[in-house]
């Protein structure tokens, strides 16, 4: 019996891989399993290769994906060519029998460089460019169990059963992969039916068609005796959420009292806003939780400025975007800095520069978040390492923005945004709403009162009079170029960073995992946390004593807190999704400490547990200073 199983579902973009992943993860969650599922896809609308990597654990919630996989389920020949090396020896491959005669040279959706690479690999192994030749190799040389059947024949049988046109059944094609996973793992069909009923709420016919299709697939899997023994899920009994990173940020914003969200559609940020639109008029036990206005603007400039307007009118407001959109918001961030506006920007990083690889991940926007906008002013940059952190950070971003009246950038990345995970229900008793100092109907009101760093806030529309301009201003907001006033206002704005550093507790600036008395230390931020924490844990069982620091507050950088841990060991390794180890540069700039060893990845694909483990060993045992990770399709 296995405690852990890894699976890849692959097929053309637009072929239903994303839906199949959601159905499987939701069903597994209901069965009591811990699951994490990462999605990789091309930026075109339809046709190019996409896949979902699902990791299942029966005893706990996994934090990251790993290779090799034990099951590969393919919708097309391209999936077999692209992922055949990812399947563990003795694993299972599910494929469409009609793909056997297809050739590598005939797959038009495959990039030429990838085709050449695969062709060279096949040639070196003595395999022709036909799928059947590759399958023979996998069966004979790597003992992989092949399970084939005619996908169209299955769809035809369901169509005849319900007197539906065969063309209509194409929408059910990806459920063949769901059936394959469910049958190979011998899981409870009731949990899958529940998942389909959520996916196709109000469409009982679709639920029925899918379940019958799954049963047909199950008969073939059983005939082939293709099974993987998975221990029963041990997480039953406790309530859990099944959410993507986008989802949990949206939920956090609503719980945190958001009332205005603006956006211009951009990957991977847009999914958060689409969920907010669905939840804009939420009720709980017949009580209206408060309306949320979600506004799609004509561009990112309008998105940022409308969020500023909403914040000045007194509501919790934010905007969400990705790299190219954030660049357009830079001037607005400066305006917010000058006028001490509590602007929250949720910034989902993807692989740049420019459009880069719009649906792939990276962390190259670290310094953009910290230094964007002209002039010198205070802003706070937060980073989330996983789904649970993202929930609390979405709320904390509002609290910091309103308490200190400055822009807050909540920095996430594509890997977290597009990854589905089963997570515990967030503890609402840990949530607090801090709106800062608010006044109303104040005579002789001074919006930028210099008597303290944090001036009382009054809202536009209240009985207080105020002025806002991009120019330097005096205490009531009128334009002023008086050098003495300039000096005081400049200092008032920027010294807020000292206050944030002083008043923010250490556990909101960083978190540490692993041994307290470690021999080596890994330091990173964002979604590298999952693979790093699990790698440290597994290396402990191999006799290597390490720890991982997850930096949560990137600006103002928690220099003193980080230095305290960096002094414990000489073996410090930085890890992130950049070429130049940007987190090392931030540590050097902020603390003076030079981290000489690094693990980096910048091919747009996620870091896996085994990559981190192998890299740490290369650095500690082989004294490598820099390891570049390259795995991923």
Helices and strands as residue ranges (DSSP letters): E 4-12, H 17-30, E 34-41, E 49-57, E 69-74, H 77-83, G 84-86, E 87-96, G 97-99, G 104-106, H 112-125, H 131-141, E 145-149, H 151-161, G 166-172, H 175-184, H 189-199, H 204-223, E 240-244, H 245-255, E 258-263, H 270-278, E 283-284, E 287-288, E 293-296, H 300-312, E 316-322, H 323-328, H 330-339, E 344-349, H 366-371, E 379-383, H 387-404, E 407-413, H 414-417, E 420-424, G 428-430, H 483-494, H 496-503, G 506-508, E 510-514, E 520-524, H 528-540, E 546-551, E 553-555, H 559-566, E 571-576, H 582-591, E 597-601, H 609-621, E 626-629
